[in-house]
Amino acid sequence: TEVGPLVEEAVKVMSHQLEEAGFKRQLKFPPSAVFLAVDRDAVKQVLINLIDNAMKYSPEDKEIEIQVLARPGEVEIQVSDRGIGISPEQRDRIFDKFYRAPEAARVNPKGVGLGLKIVKHIMAAHRGEVRVESRPVRGSTFRLIFPEDIRT
């Protein structure tokens, strides 16, 4: 599947909520089309989960950026926000089933702590990985890294 339209589809699913909440969004794609041999619906669900989290935990600076990068050996999709961020001591636990960082639960009490567990599971099923970079009060970037051998 072509990655750019897949990203656009996920954003379209969330567009009503994004617009209603006043979010700006930026989409950045490489100049040439990028293709991956992936379960389209599963990867779309990963993107929807990450966009939803970015919205939940960005109460002030309402901007989300999604970028696709094609590099030798891998394809990366980044979802970045300018939200509350994740403290270093919480970063390893956010992918655990039913875990919610205390600050996240305070800012948005809804949720049960399964979204990022699902993201990690789907990425593992694609032999990929999810990484997070974050600074409290500055936002987070989730990186979905797909190996070259599923690139078509």
N, C-alpha and C positions, 0 to 999 in steps of 0.2 A: 504494500500500500504506500501511496505517496504521503510523506510526513506532514507537509504543509497543510493540505486540505484536512487531514486528520486533526491537527491542532485547531484549525478554524472551526471544524465541526464541534469539538469540545467547547470552544469558546461560545459558539452559537447556542449550545444547550444551556449555558449559564448566562447568556446575554441579558435576559430579562432581569435576573437578580443583580447582575453587574450594573445595569443602567439604573434600576430602581434605587440601588445603594449609592450611586454617584461615583462609580469606579471608572478611572481612565485605564485603558489597556493598550499595550504596545505589543505587536507581533513582529518578530524579526526572523527572516528566513534567508538561507544562502541563495545566491543568484541562480543556481541550477537546482532542479528538482532532486529530492533525496527520497529514496525508497527503502523500506524495511519489510522483511518477511515476518510479520507479527500478527497476533490476534487483534484485529482492528478495534473490536468492541472493548476488549480488555484494556488496551492502551488508552482508548478514549476515556474509560472509567478512571484510570490512573490520573489523567489530566484533569478530569472533572473533580476528583477528590482534592487534588492540589490547589485548583482554582478556588474551590469551596473553602478550604482552610485559609488560603490567602485572604479571602473576603472576611471570614470570621475573626481573624486575628489582626486586621488592619483597620482599627476603628477611627484613626485620624487621617493618615496619609493614604488615600485611596487610589493606589496605582499598582497595577500588576503588569509585569513584562514576561512574555514567553518568547524564548529564542531557540532556534534550531541551529545546531552546529554540526557540520560534517567534517571529520578529521580522519587522517589515516588510522585505521584500526577501530574506529568507533563513530557512532552518531550520538549526539547528546541533545536532550531537550531540557532547557532550564525554565523553571517557573519561579519568578522572583516577586517579592512584595516588600513593602516598607512598613511592615507591621511591628508587633510587639517583640518579635524575635524569640530565640530559644537560648536559654543559658547553657554554657558548656557542660554543666553537670547533668542536664536533662537530655542532651542530644542523643545519647546512646539509648535512652529508654523510650523515646517517642515512637519507636516502631514496635514496641511491645503491645500485645493484645490488652485492651482495656486500660492502657495507661494514658493519663492526661497530665501534662505539666501543670503545677499549681497555678501559675500565671495564666495559662490558657483557660483553665477551668474558671478562674475568676473573671476574665474578660468575656468569655462566652460559655455559660454553664451548660448549653446544649451539647449533645454528643456523648458517645460512649467510649471513644478511644479505639475505634476499629479502622478508621480511614487510612492511616499510615501503615497499619499492619497489612491491609489489602494491597496498598501500593507496593510494599516490599515483596509480598507474595507474588504479585503479577510480574514484577521485574525479575525475580528469581526464576519464574517459569519461562522467561525469555532469555535466560542466561545473562541477564543484565544486572545492574545494580542501581540503587538510589543512594545519593549522598546529599548531605545537607551542610550548608554554610550559613551561619547565623550569628548575629550580635544582638543582644537584648536592646530593645527600643530602636533598632536600626533596620530590622527586617531579616528575611530569610531567602535563600535561594536553594531550591531543591533541584538536583541534577539527576536526570534519568539517563543512564549510560547503557547503550545497546552495543554489543560487540559487532565487529565488522562482518563476521560470517553470517549474520542475519540481514545484512545490507544487500540489496539486490541491484 
